[in-house]
Amino acid sequence: MAGTPYLVDSNILLRWVKPDHNDYPLVVSAIDAILRRNDVLCYTSQNVGEFWNTCTRPLDRNGYALSPQETDRRAKHFEEKLRLLPDSLAVHEEWREITCHVWRVWRSGPRLHGWPPRCEYMA
């Protein structure tokens, strides 16, 4: 029987996939302890959007300056281990595709004022 479900904050996800972050050992230890108790760590599509935004944002804007490909690889690290909470899988997949597409278009296109468009999920 599964234990207590916990929604993981995006900041935890960001530190979990960045071994050189000061909080990495603490985050890994806490996640391991929770999983050893058979509790369930969960994430949402909003977590993925926030994660993607921080990972791909430049260093001088408090981001990780990762490529979209590396960000995708790191997102899959937690997506494989944690439970996606509903909306629904279809909504999550569409949301993720839009997030990736907007980033690809923005990175390859001219820098226009107000682009990419801001939304509540992308800080």
LINVENHU-V693671 format. One record per residue. N is the residue number from 0. SS is DSSP state (H for helix, E for strand, L for the rest). D_LAST is the distance of its C-alpha to the last C-alpha in Angstrom with 2 decimals. Layout:
# LINVENHU-V693671
n ss d_last
N SS D_LAST
N SS D_LAST
This chain:
# LINVENHU-V693671
n ss d_last
0 L 36.99
1 L 33.25
2 L 32.20
3 L 29.46
4 E 26.06
5 E 23.01
6 E 19.35
7 L 17.70
8 L 14.49
9 H 11.91
10 H 12.83
11 H 16.37
12 H 15.82
13 H 14.31
14 H 17.37
15 H 19.76
16 L 19.45
17 L 19.72
18 L 23.33
19 L 23.21
20 L 20.65
21 L 22.62
22 L 21.63
23 H 22.56
24 H 26.13
25 H 25.21
26 H 22.64
27 H 25.21
28 H 27.93
29 H 26.18
30 H 25.24
31 H 28.81
32 H 30.33
33 H 28.52
34 H 29.50
35 H 33.06
36 L 33.41
37 L 32.68
38 L 29.66
39 E 26.89
40 E 23.31
41 E 20.96
42 E 17.51
43 L 15.82
44 H 14.22
45 H 10.90
46 H 11.50
47 H 12.20
48 H 9.06
49 H 7.02
50 H 10.13
51 H 10.36
52 H 7.16
53 H 8.42
54 H 11.93
55 H 11.98
56 L 10.26
57 L 13.33
58 H 14.96
59 H 15.10
60 H 11.34
61 L 11.44
62 L 11.19
63 L 14.19
64 L 15.22
65 L 16.59
66 L 17.99
67 H 16.96
68 H 20.33
69 H 19.85
70 H 16.44
71 H 18.28
72 H 21.16
73 H 19.26
74 H 17.51
75 H 21.06
76 H 22.18
77 H 20.61
78 H 20.98
79 L 24.69
80 L 25.10
81 L 23.06
82 E 23.46
83 E 21.08
84 L 21.08
85 L 21.79
86 L 20.45
87 L 22.85
88 H 23.21
89 H 23.39
90 H 20.08
91 H 18.44
92 H 20.20
93 H 19.27
94 H 15.55
95 H 15.78
96 H 17.92
97 H 15.67
98 H 12.74
99 H 15.42
100 H 17.03
101 H 14.20
102 H 13.63
103 H 17.43
104 H 17.95
105 H 15.47
106 H 16.98
107 H 20.48
108 L 20.45
109 L 20.79
110 L 18.02
111 L 18.01
112 L 16.52
113 L 13.60
114 L 13.32
115 L 11.50
116 L 10.88
117 L 7.63
118 E 7.63
119 L 7.02
120 L 6.38
121 E 3.78
122 L 0.00
